[in-house]
């Protein structure tokens, strides 16, 4: 199983519209990636390790695929509309990590 994590760093002036992300962006991603996409999860950062500290990431989105080939096949042809939608919900510059799920 392959996990693609999209991490949105929290900065002093970071804006993130979680409603748009959940109600518009993620459904669009699901539709575009179709059956290649095996699962989605979204997390909203609430704190760092110290009580009252700011989280490192304002939000994280995780996409699951059977394989790297499935991710590349599905995302590659739809990258443009997905990436172009990002400024509609955040000014954070996303960090992408691709991982192999071991457990």
C-alpha beads as a LAMMPS data file, in Angstrom:
LAMMPS data file: protein, C-alpha beads

103 atoms
102 bonds

1 atom types
1 bond types

-500.0 500.0 xlo xhi
-500.0 500.0 ylo yhi
-500.0 500.0 zlo zhi

Masses

1 110.0

Atoms # bond

1 1 1 0.000 0.000 0.000
2 1 1 1.229 3.477 -0.903
3 1 1 0.365 6.625 1.049
4 1 1 0.672 10.097 -0.431
5 1 1 0.689 12.715 2.327
6 1 1 0.082 16.376 1.583
7 1 1 1.313 18.435 4.532
8 1 1 0.348 22.092 4.851
9 1 1 2.887 23.921 7.066
10 1 1 1.497 26.374 9.621
11 1 1 3.034 29.817 9.438
12 1 1 2.296 33.112 11.132
13 1 1 -0.093 34.228 8.361
14 1 1 -1.309 30.836 7.142
15 1 1 -4.909 30.668 6.012
16 1 1 -6.694 27.368 5.461
17 1 1 -10.378 26.950 4.581
18 1 1 -11.148 23.489 5.977
19 1 1 -14.774 23.631 4.777
20 1 1 -13.671 24.193 1.187
21 1 1 -11.017 21.478 1.507
22 1 1 -13.506 18.915 2.837
23 1 1 -16.534 19.885 0.764
24 1 1 -14.968 20.794 -2.600
25 1 1 -11.296 19.837 -2.960
26 1 1 -11.356 16.301 -1.558
27 1 1 -14.535 15.323 -3.483
28 1 1 -12.889 16.630 -6.678
29 1 1 -9.745 14.589 -5.963
30 1 1 -11.870 11.481 -5.300
31 1 1 -13.747 11.929 -8.557
32 1 1 -10.626 12.546 -10.647
33 1 1 -8.570 9.682 -9.199
34 1 1 -11.480 7.243 -9.324
35 1 1 -11.009 3.618 -8.371
36 1 1 -7.232 4.006 -8.102
37 1 1 -7.817 5.900 -4.849
38 1 1 -8.325 3.360 -2.064
39 1 1 -8.782 5.717 0.871
40 1 1 -8.587 9.297 2.100
41 1 1 -8.065 10.857 5.501
42 1 1 -7.824 14.488 6.532
43 1 1 -6.320 15.841 9.742
44 1 1 -6.485 19.348 11.171
45 1 1 -3.535 20.441 13.321
46 1 1 -4.532 21.635 16.777
47 1 1 -1.310 21.826 18.818
48 1 1 2.355 21.069 19.077
49 1 1 3.782 18.865 21.831
50 1 1 3.788 21.665 24.407
51 1 1 0.331 22.693 25.657
52 1 1 -0.807 25.818 23.888
53 1 1 1.898 25.619 21.223
54 1 1 1.107 25.937 17.554
55 1 1 0.948 22.815 15.365
56 1 1 3.653 22.306 12.743
57 1 1 0.977 21.720 10.110
58 1 1 -2.378 23.444 9.774
59 1 1 -3.720 20.368 7.968
60 1 1 -2.690 17.076 6.400
61 1 1 -4.352 15.076 3.663
62 1 1 -3.507 11.420 3.084
63 1 1 -4.342 9.421 -0.051
64 1 1 -3.985 5.632 -0.263
65 1 1 -3.172 3.681 -3.420
66 1 1 -2.343 0.047 -4.101
67 1 1 0.960 0.969 -5.755
68 1 1 3.204 3.772 -6.964
69 1 1 2.163 2.926 -10.517
70 1 1 -1.511 3.427 -9.599
71 1 1 -0.730 6.814 -8.049
72 1 1 1.319 7.915 -11.046
73 1 1 -1.292 6.690 -13.538
74 1 1 -4.183 8.433 -11.838
75 1 1 -2.605 11.612 -10.479
76 1 1 -0.372 12.435 -13.420
77 1 1 -3.189 13.097 -15.869
78 1 1 -5.153 15.137 -13.299
79 1 1 -2.347 17.031 -11.557
80 1 1 -3.142 20.396 -13.160
81 1 1 -6.726 20.874 -11.882
82 1 1 -5.802 19.479 -8.459
83 1 1 -2.805 21.791 -8.046
84 1 1 -4.672 24.797 -9.472
85 1 1 -7.358 24.349 -6.798
86 1 1 -4.904 24.734 -3.869
87 1 1 -4.948 28.588 -3.740
88 1 1 -8.736 28.445 -3.321
89 1 1 -8.358 27.034 0.206
90 1 1 -4.860 27.901 1.459
91 1 1 -1.834 30.114 1.112
92 1 1 0.375 27.394 2.621
93 1 1 2.893 25.760 0.275
94 1 1 2.157 22.015 0.531
95 1 1 4.873 19.463 1.205
96 1 1 4.323 16.075 -0.461
97 1 1 5.637 12.808 0.914
98 1 1 5.151 9.410 -0.675
99 1 1 5.480 6.490 1.722
100 1 1 5.140 2.758 1.683
101 1 1 2.729 1.674 4.409
102 1 1 4.339 -1.059 6.497
103 1 1 1.714 -1.611 9.176

Bonds

1 1 1 2
2 1 2 3
3 1 3 4
4 1 4 5
5 1 5 6
6 1 6 7
7 1 7 8
8 1 8 9
9 1 9 10
10 1 10 11
11 1 11 12
12 1 12 13
13 1 13 14
14 1 14 15
15 1 15 16
16 1 16 17
17 1 17 18
18 1 18 19
19 1 19 20
20 1 20 21
21 1 21 22
22 1 22 23
23 1 23 24
24 1 24 25
25 1 25 26
26 1 26 27
27 1 27 28
28 1 28 29
29 1 29 30
30 1 30 31
31 1 31 32
32 1 32 33
33 1 33 34
34 1 34 35
35 1 35 36
36 1 36 37
37 1 37 38
38 1 38 39
39 1 39 40
40 1 40 41
41 1 41 42
42 1 42 43
43 1 43 44
44 1 44 45
45 1 45 46
46 1 46 47
47 1 47 48
48 1 48 49
49 1 49 50
50 1 50 51
51 1 51 52
52 1 52 53
53 1 53 54
54 1 54 55
55 1 55 56
56 1 56 57
57 1 57 58
58 1 58 59
59 1 59 60
60 1 60 61
61 1 61 62
62 1 62 63
63 1 63 64
64 1 64 65
65 1 65 66
66 1 66 67
67 1 67 68
68 1 68 69
69 1 69 70
70 1 70 71
71 1 71 72
72 1 72 73
73 1 73 74
74 1 74 75
75 1 75 76
76 1 76 77
77 1 77 78
78 1 78 79
79 1 79 80
80 1 80 81
81 1 81 82
82 1 82 83
83 1 83 84
84 1 84 85
85 1 85 86
86 1 86 87
87 1 87 88
88 1 88 89
89 1 89 90
90 1 90 91
91 1 91 92
92 1 92 93
93 1 93 94
94 1 94 95
95 1 95 96
96 1 96 97
97 1 97 98
98 1 98 99
99 1 99 100
100 1 100 101
101 1 101 102
102 1 102 103
